[in-house]
Amino acid sequence: MKPAGEQAPAARQVICPHCKGPAVYAPSNAFRPFCSERCKNIDFGAWANEDFRMPDKGSLEDQLTDPGALQ
């Protein structure tokens, strides 16, 4: 139990990955770390569209047969 008069800590604020606005990072925000359902859905759409792809470096076999790949 908390002593009388002691308040719960303030909810942590983070930066929304999409709009860069403030977002509450607490169980009360169902969209965390996003600030809203809109930002969460936009980010999910970009993910589903493969906008967050990492460049492919090719297979190990390609790297071993390409003289310039191992430099």
C-alpha positions, 0 to 999 in steps of 0.5 A: 500500500502507498502511504496516504498523500502519495500520488501515482507516478505520472504516465510516461510520455514518448514520441509517436513514431509516425507524427512525432507528437506526444503519446502516453506510454501506459496501459490506458493508451491502447495504441501505444507507442502511437498517439492514436489509432490513425497513426497506428494504422498508417504505420501498419499500412506502411509495414504491410506495404513493405515500406520498411524493407531492409536492403538485401545483400544477396546470398553468401554464394553471390558474395563469394563469387562476386569479387567486389562484394567482400571488400 
